[in-house]
Amino acid sequence: MEGRTPLQTPLSQRNRKKRNLFSYFALLPAAVLVLGLMVIPIGATVWHSFTNWDGVSSTFIGFKNFELIFHNPIIYQVLTNSLIFLISVPLILAASLVAAVLVYEKVLGWRLFRFLFFIPMVLSPVIVGVLFSTFFLPGGAVDQVLRIFGLGNFSWLGNPWSARIVVILALVWASFGFGMVVLLSAMSTVDTALYDAAAIDGASWWRRLRSITIPMISGSLQFLSVINVIYTFTSLFAFVYVITAGGPGFSTTTVDYYTYITTFENGQFGYGAALALLLFLIVLTLTVAQVKLFPHREVQQGS
Amino acid sequence: MRSKISRGVVFAILCLIGISTVYPLIFMALNSMRTTQAFELNPFGLPTHLTLSSYTALFSTVPFLQSILHSLFVVVPAVIMATLASSLAAFVFTKVPVKMGNVLFWTMLMIMFMPGIVVLLPLYVEVARTGLANNFAPAIFIYTAINIPYGTYLLRSNFRAIPDSVVEAARVDGASWFKIFVRVILPIGKPGIITVGILTFLNIWNDLFISLVLLHAPNTEMVTPTLAQLSGKYTSNIPVLMAGLLLGALPTLILYFATARVFIRGMLSGAVR
């Protein structure tokens, strides 16, 4: 808000009133929708996480839901899965960085490449997920390629680790386009004189990448890291739903998917509310931790 | 790095990544026009003779075209309302000093990354209780609300780039705030607003969670739940599945191809953070 300068011309009392009236009307749609359909529901979820709500009636039961959660072995499996899926974050950052750095070289057709790399981001996780599960079906496209190397059919989705790999691959493929654009946008603000000076000093391409580009875009890299960590915890639902349905067993079930099952399939709304709240607290902790761990970096990227 | 060889290497790697992003579309298109037998024999083969039987099979088993219409019916109004509400809010936050504006903005910022289920859980119960399940209206308004914080956040940084002096000049000329919004902010901020509109469209069209929970009856189902359901039914009939995927992706692909110039520039201008 500090970038806003108050109007220089002194306004009459009547003008100020008018301005207030306009602001209230202009803010009304956003305020009503956000309050009514987000803030109040969040409050309801917080309240109901302390009740045994079944969707119809609810009684206050204190911390019982949270006790149940911490005594549920599946929760530990589910949390571990989410931590495993965090492997996708460095992979997405690496893929985004490679794509951005190479596009930035402005070789023949770089605009076309930039256009094409963005296609996965336009597709629904449902479409990406179904596509990947099709590729990895037993005897499917991937197996047919592997057969060339003398490998037989493999049940990719029937095996905990290979199923996780398929989900991670789908996620990386779907996410790197956005990362690339964010990094390209940051790179375009780097002063080209820096590169020229480095080139005169005889710095290699690799050296310039390490010493100029990456430090200059570290704010954006941090932003991407935060966004993708949040995404891994809160938005894998669609991928998991279509690729593995959480299986085999619970080996690819994420917190958001498990909350969906307990809430909307089993009707345990109070318990689901507690789970949803737990998910929020995890995301909040991870976000704060990431911002605190690299506080100096954010300063560089004042937008 | 200026050598021909290194540029050739860069080009080659870009081609590989490009193939990885384009090939799936080609895979969907080609295999949707082949028979199941031909697919099973060789998923990478070129079709020897094209058939549209997968498309007729798709339409006869699930109400696919209806699901596309349902999605459009929900997405279009939600995108318009969310983008408009976000633009108005962002305008006030950047150009019209007002009490309490900060409170609303920080509230939005805090709930921007709230897991969807935290919000949706009580809404689902309320919608079911009031008998509005499988009604489009709650879905439209919920999608609108959920997309306002991010839209406002993006447009706020966008409108900040518009010099205050432009607004001041219009004020001195006696223009009302509403007039400034319509005549000054909307035209200057147009690329950013369009970018946010497209992002919102993609967000809602591609979402599975809310549509799955709120609109599950066959006569209201949107396209993503239909596709998810299709993949369960048709894992043995890949060509039908591919036909569904391609048609489901088509609206967003067309939107992207048609607006790529403005959209990519909008994304690159730092609008996304």
Boltz contact constraints between the chains, C-beta under 6 A:
constraints:
  - contact:
      token1: [A, 1]
      token2: [B, 102]
      max_distance: 6.0
  - contact:
      token1: [A, 3]
      token2: [B, 160]
      max_distance: 6.0
  - contact:
      token1: [A, 5]
      token2: [B, 164]
      max_distance: 6.0
  - contact:
      token1: [A, 6]
      token2: [B, 97]
      max_distance: 6.0
  - contact:
      token1: [A, 7]
      token2: [B, 168]
      max_distance: 6.0
  - contact:
      token1: [A, 22]
      token2: [B, 177]
      max_distance: 6.0
  - contact:
      token1: [A, 23]
      token2: [B, 92]
      max_distance: 6.0
  - contact:
      token1: [A, 23]
      token2: [B, 96]
      max_distance: 6.0
  - contact:
      token1: [A, 23]
      token2: [B, 98]
      max_distance: 6.0
  - contact:
      token1: [A, 26]
      token2: [B, 88]
      max_distance: 6.0
  - contact:
      token1: [A, 26]
      token2: [B, 92]
      max_distance: 6.0
  - contact:
      token1: [A, 27]
      token2: [B, 89]
      max_distance: 6.0
  - contact:
      token1: [A, 27]
      token2: [B, 92]
      max_distance: 6.0
  - contact:
      token1: [A, 29]
      token2: [B, 85]
      max_distance: 6.0
  - contact:
      token1: [A, 30]
      token2: [B, 85]
      max_distance: 6.0
  - contact:
      token1: [A, 30]
      token2: [B, 89]
      max_distance: 6.0
  - contact:
      token1: [A, 30]
      token2: [B, 148]
      max_distance: 6.0
  - contact:
      token1: [A, 31]
      token2: [B, 104]
      max_distance: 6.0
  - contact:
      token1: [A, 33]
      token2: [B, 144]
      max_distance: 6.0
  - contact:
      token1: [A, 33]
      token2: [B, 145]
      max_distance: 6.0
  - contact:
      token1: [A, 33]
      token2: [B, 148]
      max_distance: 6.0
  - contact:
      token1: [A, 34]
      token2: [B, 145]
      max_distance: 6.0
  - contact:
      token1: [A, 34]
      token2: [B, 148]
      max_distance: 6.0
  - contact:
      token1: [A, 37]
      token2: [B, 142]
      max_distance: 6.0
  - contact:
      token1: [A, 37]
      token2: [B, 145]
      max_distance: 6.0
  - contact:
      token1: [A, 38]
      token2: [B, 111]
      max_distance: 6.0
  - contact:
      token1: [A, 38]
      token2: [B, 119]
      max_distance: 6.0
  - contact:
      token1: [A, 38]
      token2: [B, 145]
      max_distance: 6.0
  - contact:
      token1: [A, 41]
      token2: [B, 119]
      max_distance: 6.0
  - contact:
      token1: [A, 41]
      token2: [B, 122]
      max_distance: 6.0
  - contact:
      token1: [A, 41]
      token2: [B, 123]
      max_distance: 6.0
  - contact:
      token1: [A, 42]
      token2: [B, 118]
      max_distance: 6.0
  - contact:
      token1: [A, 44]
      token2: [B, 122]
      max_distance: 6.0
  - contact:
      token1: [A, 45]
      token2: [B, 118]
      max_distance: 6.0
  - contact:
      token1: [A, 45]
      token2: [B, 121]
      max_distance: 6.0
  - contact:
      token1: [A, 45]
      token2: [B, 122]
      max_distance: 6.0
  - contact:
      token1: [A, 55]
      token2: [B, 125]
      max_distance: 6.0
  - contact:
      token1: [A, 102]
      token2: [B, 10]
      max_distance: 6.0
  - contact:
      token1: [A, 102]
      token2: [B, 13]
      max_distance: 6.0
  - contact:
      token1: [A, 102]
      token2: [B, 14]
      max_distance: 6.0
  - contact:
      token1: [A, 105]
      token2: [B, 10]
      max_distance: 6.0
  - contact:
      token1: [A, 107]
      token2: [B, 7]
      max_distance: 6.0
  - contact:
      token1: [A, 107]
      token2: [B, 10]
      max_distance: 6.0
  - contact:
      token1: [A, 107]
      token2: [B, 11]
      max_distance: 6.0
  - contact:
      token1: [A, 113]
      token2: [B, 14]
      max_distance: 6.0
  - contact:
      token1: [A, 113]
      token2: [B, 18]
      max_distance: 6.0
  - contact:
      token1: [A, 115]
      token2: [B, 260]
      max_distance: 6.0
  - contact:
      token1: [A, 116]
      token2: [B, 18]
      max_distance: 6.0
  - contact:
      token1: [A, 116]
      token2: [B, 21]
      max_distance: 6.0
  - contact:
      token1: [A, 116]
      token2: [B, 22]
      max_distance: 6.0
  - contact:
      token1: [A, 117]
      token2: [B, 21]
      max_distance: 6.0
  - contact:
      token1: [A, 119]
      token2: [B, 21]
      max_distance: 6.0
  - contact:
      token1: [A, 120]
      token2: [B, 21]
      max_distance: 6.0
  - contact:
      token1: [A, 122]
      token2: [B, 252]
      max_distance: 6.0
  - contact:
      token1: [A, 122]
      token2: [B, 256]
      max_distance: 6.0
  - contact:
      token1: [A, 123]
      token2: [B, 249]
      max_distance: 6.0
  - contact:
      token1: [A, 124]
      token2: [B, 206]
      max_distance: 6.0
  - contact:
      token1: [A, 124]
      token2: [B, 224]
      max_distance: 6.0
  - contact:
      token1: [A, 126]
      token2: [B, 208]
      max_distance: 6.0
  - contact:
      token1: [A, 126]
      token2: [B, 224]
      max_distance: 6.0
  - contact:
      token1: [A, 126]
      token2: [B, 227]
      max_distance: 6.0
  - contact:
      token1: [A, 126]
      token2: [B, 228]
      max_distance: 6.0
  - contact:
      token1: [A, 127]
      token2: [B, 245]
      max_distance: 6.0
  - contact:
      token1: [A, 127]
      token2: [B, 248]
      max_distance: 6.0
  - contact:
      token1: [A, 127]
      token2: [B, 249]
      max_distance: 6.0
  - contact:
      token1: [A, 130]
      token2: [B, 231]
      max_distance: 6.0
  - contact:
      token1: [A, 130]
      token2: [B, 245]
      max_distance: 6.0
  - contact:
      token1: [A, 131]
      token2: [B, 24]
      max_distance: 6.0
  - contact:
      token1: [A, 134]
      token2: [B, 238]
      max_distance: 6.0
  - contact:
      token1: [A, 141]
      token2: [B, 43]
      max_distance: 6.0
  - contact:
      token1: [A, 181]
      token2: [B, 267]
      max_distance: 6.0
  - contact:
      token1: [A, 182]
      token2: [B, 272]
      max_distance: 6.0
  - contact:
      token1: [A, 185]
      token2: [B, 268]
      max_distance: 6.0
  - contact:
      token1: [A, 185]
      token2: [B, 270]
      max_distance: 6.0
  - contact:
      token1: [A, 205]
      token2: [B, 1]
      max_distance: 6.0
  - contact:
      token1: [A, 223]
      token2: [B, 273]
      max_distance: 6.0
  - contact:
      token1: [A, 230]
      token2: [B, 113]
      max_distance: 6.0
  - contact:
      token1: [A, 234]
      token2: [B, 115]
      max_distance: 6.0
  - contact:
      token1: [A, 237]
      token2: [B, 209]
      max_distance: 6.0
  - contact:
      token1: [A, 238]
      token2: [B, 208]
      max_distance: 6.0
  - contact:
      token1: [A, 242]
      token2: [B, 228]
      max_distance: 6.0
  - contact:
      token1: [A, 242]
      token2: [B, 231]
      max_distance: 6.0
  - contact:
      token1: [A, 256]
      token2: [B, 117]
      max_distance: 6.0
  - contact:
      token1: [A, 259]
      token2: [B, 117]
      max_distance: 6.0
  - contact:
      token1: [A, 264]
      token2: [B, 213]
      max_distance: 6.0
  - contact:
      token1: [A, 273]
      token2: [B, 121]
      max_distance: 6.0
  - contact:
      token1: [A, 276]
      token2: [B, 117]
      max_distance: 6.0
  - contact:
      token1: [A, 276]
      token2: [B, 118]
      max_distance: 6.0
  - contact:
      token1: [A, 276]
      token2: [B, 121]
      max_distance: 6.0
  - contact:
      token1: [A, 279]
      token2: [B, 115]
      max_distance: 6.0
  - contact:
      token1: [A, 280]
      token2: [B, 115]
      max_distance: 6.0
  - contact:
      token1: [A, 280]
      token2: [B, 118]
      max_distance: 6.0
  - contact:
      token1: [A, 303]
      token2: [B, 157]
      max_distance: 6.0
